[in-house]
């Protein structure tokens, strides 16, 4: 039952009310009726300025909820900004500006080298003023394209998109950064940026939007790839507690990707690997909640499982791994491409129970170390760990694939040139998946 304070807040703020309705009903695929509520409200309260600067063809704007030191969407945004041709000027507009500036210093410092950052601190009590202020900022920058990297429930940003779509010629590209979640705002996109054909299929078939374009994920340019010395890697492995002659496996992801219905088949597999292979140490980069910690504790896994918190040095950590192990039941997309670029071999998981939870289409076709069941995945891990030549072959082949498909300058150019939709993707292509369901945000 909704309390008095909650009812008052919903009555005072239409955007807050729609956000809560969305959160109560998620996970849901088709959110168009909620987008309409947001758009109608925005158009009713904000008067559009009659004059603004003409569109600058070389200005690219980004609309973001928050920038985070450990968020995949922030890394994707940073890569894209760094990969833009020098003739383009970019500017980021953040709906939580002060929080971003105060709490996420490391990533922000990198981004500011290439792009200006502006925005507002959205306040439910001042939603009309906040919308007007941010709309004015964007119009003064007069971008050709506005690319979004939004939290799924950011009703304020969605309201802004409604105003821009209605009143301007700015092209809105909605980056589907949370393809396994419900999401608001796609209704106002001219083009929906999808990472893979499968995510485009879900958007077309279940979310109700046909205007998708598979553009992949934008990684670093070849020139910007990090280089780590043997000394740096050796020192970091020692800091992590990995003996000199031990093998290191690793996983890094948000913790929810490892659990399902109070159980973790992933952790149970790691338990077996460590029990059966005394020379293996496994590093898990994540942040567990109390319930997840209790699940881990109940398994009584070997102390050769090393759990560490998220870090801005995650790529150096990745480089310490002899072999990286994908998360499941929910796989990790951008991580796979990080590993390709770093020449770290990895084993991936294809969740045939639910298409939305797996990202196998980022991999080379017929990838030798993609598995759809845990037992075969464990066998593949142990096979690779016992064959250094094969691990090198996989790493080199994956690096070549990264250069061809995810290298930053190539993807950035694809995004800048995107002006048409994909053909409709047929359900027959995904008939082997049992269900298609989203993960709650």
ChimeraX attribute file (.defattr): number of C-alpha atoms within 10 A of each C-alpha:
attribute: neighborCount
match mode: 1-to-1
recipient: residues
	/A:1	4
	/A:2	6
	/A:3	7
	/A:4	9
	/A:5	9
	/A:6	14
	/A:7	11
	/A:8	11
	/A:9	14
	/A:10	18
	/A:11	12
	/A:12	13
	/A:13	17
	/A:14	18
	/A:15	24
	/A:16	23
	/A:17	19
	/A:18	18
	/A:19	20
	/A:20	16
	/A:21	13
	/A:22	21
	/A:23	16
	/A:24	11
	/A:25	11
	/A:26	18
	/A:27	18
	/A:28	18
	/A:29	19
	/A:30	19
	/A:31	20
	/A:32	18
	/A:33	11
	/A:34	18
	/A:35	23
	/A:36	17
	/A:37	14
	/A:38	27
	/A:39	24
	/A:40	14
	/A:41	16
	/A:42	24
	/A:43	16
	/A:44	10
	/A:45	13
	/A:46	18
	/A:47	11
	/A:48	15
	/A:49	11
	/A:50	6
	/A:51	8
	/A:52	13
	/A:53	10
	/A:54	14
	/A:55	17
	/A:56	15
	/A:57	13
	/A:58	17
	/A:59	17
	/A:60	23
	/A:61	26
	/A:62	23
	/A:63	23
	/A:64	23
	/A:65	23
	/A:66	21
	/A:67	29
	/A:68	19
	/A:69	17
	/A:70	18
	/A:71	14
	/A:72	18
	/A:73	21
	/A:74	19
	/A:75	20
	/A:76	18
	/A:77	23
	/A:78	22
	/A:79	23
	/A:80	21
	/A:81	28
	/A:82	22
	/A:83	24
	/A:84	22
	/A:85	13
	/A:86	9
	/A:87	7
	/A:88	12
	/A:89	19
	/A:90	20
	/A:91	22
	/A:92	24
	/A:93	24
	/A:94	26
	/A:95	26
	/A:96	18
	/A:97	19
	/A:98	16
	/A:99	14
	/A:100	19
	/A:101	18
	/A:102	9
	/A:103	12
	/A:104	16
	/A:105	14
	/A:106	13
	/A:107	19
	/A:108	20
	/A:109	11
	/A:110	12
	/A:111	21
	/A:112	14
	/A:113	10
	/A:114	17
	/A:115	18
	/A:116	13
	/A:117	17
	/A:118	17
	/A:119	22
	/A:120	16
	/A:121	16
	/A:122	21
	/A:123	16
	/A:124	17
	/A:125	12
	/A:126	11
	/A:127	20
	/A:128	19
	/A:129	15
	/A:130	21
	/A:131	22
	/A:132	18
	/A:133	13
	/A:134	21
	/A:135	20
	/A:136	15
	/A:137	14
	/A:138	23
	/A:139	18
	/A:140	14
	/A:141	19
	/A:142	23
	/A:143	24
	/A:144	18
	/A:145	23
	/A:146	24
	/A:147	22
	/A:148	27
	/A:149	23
	/A:150	27
	/A:151	18
	/A:152	21
	/A:153	20
	/A:154	18
	/A:155	25
	/A:156	23
	/A:157	26
	/A:158	25
	/A:159	25
	/A:160	24
	/A:161	25
	/A:162	22
	/A:163	22
	/A:164	20
	/A:165	17
	/A:166	13
	/A:167	12
	/A:168	14
	/A:169	14
	/A:170	22
	/A:171	19
	/A:172	23
	/A:173	24
	/A:174	24
	/A:175	24
	/A:176	23
	/A:177	20
	/A:178	18
	/A:179	21
	/A:180	23
	/A:181	20
	/A:182	23
	/A:183	26
	/A:184	25
	/A:185	28
	/A:186	25
	/A:187	24
	/A:188	25
	/A:189	22
	/A:190	19
	/A:191	24
	/A:192	26
	/A:193	26
	/A:194	22
	/A:195	23
	/A:196	18
	/A:197	20
	/A:198	22
	/A:199	23
	/A:200	27
	/A:201	21
	/A:202	21
	/A:203	22
	/A:204	19
	/A:205	17
	/A:206	14
	/A:207	19
	/A:208	15
	/A:209	19
	/A:210	18
	/A:211	20
	/A:212	27
	/A:213	23
	/A:214	19
	/A:215	21
	/A:216	18
	/A:217	26
	/A:218	27
	/A:219	30
	/A:220	26
	/A:221	21
	/A:222	15
	/A:223	10
	/A:224	12
	/A:225	13
	/A:226	11
	/A:227	11
	/A:228	13
	/A:229	9
	/A:230	11
	/A:231	9
	/A:232	14
	/A:233	17
	/A:234	16
	/A:235	13
	/A:236	16
	/A:237	19
	/A:238	13
	/A:239	10
	/A:240	16
	/A:241	12
	/A:242	22
	/A:243	15
	/A:244	10
	/A:245	8
	/A:246	12
	/A:247	19
	/A:248	21
	/A:249	22
	/A:250	24
	/A:251	20
	/A:252	24
	/A:253	22
	/A:254	16
	/A:255	16
	/A:256	18
	/A:257	20
	/A:258	20
	/A:259	18
	/A:260	13
	/A:261	5
	/A:262	9
	/A:263	13
	/A:264	20
	/A:265	14
	/A:266	18
	/A:267	20
	/A:268	14
	/A:269	15
	/A:270	20
	/A:271	19
	/A:272	13
	/A:273	19
	/A:274	18
	/A:275	14
	/A:276	11
	/A:277	11
	/A:278	12
	/A:279	14
	/A:280	21
	/A:281	25
	/A:282	25
	/A:283	25
	/A:284	20
	/A:285	21
	/A:286	19
	/A:287	17
	/A:288	17
	/A:289	10
	/A:290	9
	/A:291	10
	/A:292	18
	/A:293	11
	/A:294	12
	/A:295	16
	/A:296	17
	/A:297	10
	/A:298	9
	/A:299	12
	/A:300	9
	/A:301	16
	/A:302	16
	/A:303	10
	/A:304	18
	/A:305	18
	/A:306	15
	/A:307	18
	/A:308	14
	/A:309	11
	/A:310	17
	/A:311	13
	/A:312	12
	/A:313	9
	/A:314	15
	/A:315	16
	/A:316	19
	/A:317	18
	/A:318	24
	/A:319	24
	/A:320	27
	/A:321	23
	/A:322	20
	/A:323	25
	/A:324	25
	/A:325	24
	/A:326	26
	/A:327	26
	/A:328	24
	/A:329	22
	/A:330	26
	/A:331	22
	/A:332	23
	/A:333	21
	/A:334	19
	/A:335	19
	/A:336	25
	/A:337	24
	/A:338	20
	/A:339	22
	/A:340	24
	/A:341	25
	/A:342	22
	/A:343	22
	/A:344	23
	/A:345	28
	/A:346	25
	/A:347	21
	/A:348	27
	/A:349	24
	/A:350	23
	/A:351	21
	/A:352	20
	/A:353	16
	/A:354	18
	/A:355	24
	/A:356	22
	/A:357	25
	/A:358	25
	/A:359	22
	/A:360	23
	/A:361	17
	/A:362	20
	/A:363	20
	/A:364	14
	/A:365	8
	/A:366	9
	/A:367	14
	/A:368	12
	/A:369	17
	/A:370	19
	/A:371	20
	/A:372	14
	/A:373	12
	/A:374	16
	/A:375	10
	/A:376	13
	/A:377	21
	/A:378	17
	/A:379	13
	/A:380	17
	/A:381	19
	/A:382	15
	/A:383	13
	/A:384	20
	/A:385	19
	/A:386	11
	/A:387	10
	/A:388	12
	/A:389	11
	/A:390	14
	/A:391	19
	/A:392	16
	/A:393	13
	/A:394	21
	/A:395	21
	/A:396	18
	/A:397	14
	/A:398	25
	/A:399	23
	/A:400	14
	/A:401	18
	/A:402	25
	/A:403	18
	/A:404	11
	/A:405	20
	/A:406	25
	/A:407	25
	/A:408	26
	/A:409	23
	/A:410	17
	/A:411	24
	/A:412	24
	/A:413	15
	/A:414	15
	/A:415	21
	/A:416	14
	/A:417	9
	/A:418	15
	/A:419	12
	/A:420	11
	/A:421	15
	/A:422	14
	/A:423	12
	/A:424	14
	/A:425	16
	/A:426	11
	/A:427	12
	/A:428	7
	/A:429	11
	/A:430	14
	/A:431	11
	/A:432	12
	/A:433	13
	/A:434	12
	/A:435	12
	/A:436	15
	/A:437	19
	/A:438	19
	/A:439	17
	/A:440	13
	/A:441	14
